[in-house]
Amino acid sequence: MDKWELMRTRHSVRRYKNIPIEGEKLDALRKAVEEVNLEAGLHVQLFTEEPEAFDANAAHYGQFSGCRNYFAMVGPADADEKIGYYGEKLVLLAQELGLNTCWVALTFRKNRVVVDAAAGEKLHVVIALGYGEDSGRPHKSKSAADVSNVTELAPQWFKDGVEAALLAPTAVNQQKFTFTLKERQVRARTKLTFYGRMDLGIAKYHFELGAGKENFDWA
């Protein structure tokens, strides 16, 4: 799949089949986690065949069922935007591997997730992972004009970046981010919501995929 197909077909999935993730796919996920941690200074950890966080033995827990695999997004306490950016990078890799995912902030058993965290680090969120019972559904979306200063005269790369950002998942589908273009400079901002900084990181990763990092600089 190309980047646009990945962004357009990836949706949140909460019900998973009891199918283990195969070795080659696991190897690719583990390698990606290592690269993310090295590049970003995070401490992301991959858990597989671990039912405790979502209580996979019960019919439902927090609207989830059958989830036994997840990324534990661990990093410095002030790394919310970075967690969002690099977490979405892992999400789209999983989509490319034929897996489904869901960002999960509250509806999991945090006290059952035993992570390795250094001083000053915390578990921000987890990302559920596996073979979904379905592929999820598209979320409702704002228009480009709602979240940017895009005009007919804006360069195509900016229009593409905003379109890609609107495909990004956000907490409760709020899409509180904005992108403003001035010459080559793009300013990304978010309203002060509980997971606003994390959502902004996710949206910025999508914007870069759509716009092309070579076309602009972050303000």
Protein Blocks (a to p, Z undefined) as FASTA:
>chain_A
ZZklmmmmpccdfbdcdddcdfklmmmmmmmmmmmmmmnopacdcdehiaklnopmbmbe
ghiahiabdcdddddfklmmmmmmmmmmmmmmmmmnopacdddfklccfklmccdddehi
acfbdcdedddfbebjadddddfklmcccdfklcfklmmmmmmmmmpccehhlopaccdd
ehjbccddddddfklmmmmmmmmmmmmmmnopmlpccZZ
